[in-house]
Amino acid sequence: MTAIRKEILNYIDEISDSKLEALQPILMLLADDSVQIETDLTDEEKAVVAEGRQEYKKGGFIPLDSLE
């Protein structure tokens, strides 16, 4: 088992079931080999990502703890 796999599994062991429910769709998507992650974003898409990161830095997000 690789070091990164061990580290991630350790994190998973510490996460509550309610938070794992939020994580499950992402893991299912990442485990699907037919899914490709797009890396050649347009300038407009890059701007959307940058805007989201700025909003996150300002605290404009919903913490997972509040979703329980």
N, C-alpha and C positions, 0 to 999 in steps of 0.2 A: 504494500500500500504506500502511495506517495505521501510526502510530507503535507502537501496542500489538502489531499483527501482526508488525512487524519485531522488536520486543523479544522476543516469544515465540519466533519462529523462531530468533533468536540463542541463546536458552536451549536449544532443541531441538538445535541444532548441537553444543552442549557436553555433551549427555547421552549416556552410554554406551548401546549397543544393549540391554543387559540391563535398564536402567532404562526405556528406551523401551517395552519389552514390557509393563512395569507400567503405563505411561501410556496405551498404545494403547486399552484398553477405555474409559477416561474420554473420550478424544478422540473415539472413535467415537460415544459417547453424546451428547456435546455437539454433534457435527456433524449429528446426526439431528434435523431440524426438527419431527418429530412428538413428540419428548420434551419434556415441560414440567417445569420445576423448580418444585416446590411451595414457596411462600413463606408460606402461611398455616398455620403449624404450630400444633398444639395445645399446651397448657401442658405436657403430658406429654412431647411430642416436644422442646419447647424445653429441658426439664429434662435429657433424654438428651444433647442437643447440649452443654449447659453442663457436664455431667458429663464428657463426652469431652474437652472443652477443658481442664478442670481436670486430668484424667489426663495429657493431653499436656504441660501445663506442668510436671508432676512428673516427666516423663521416661518415662511409661508408654506407650511406643510402640515400634514396630520400625522402625529406620531402613532405607531402601531399600537402602543399601549392604550390609546383612546378608542380603539376599535373593538375592545373586548366586550 
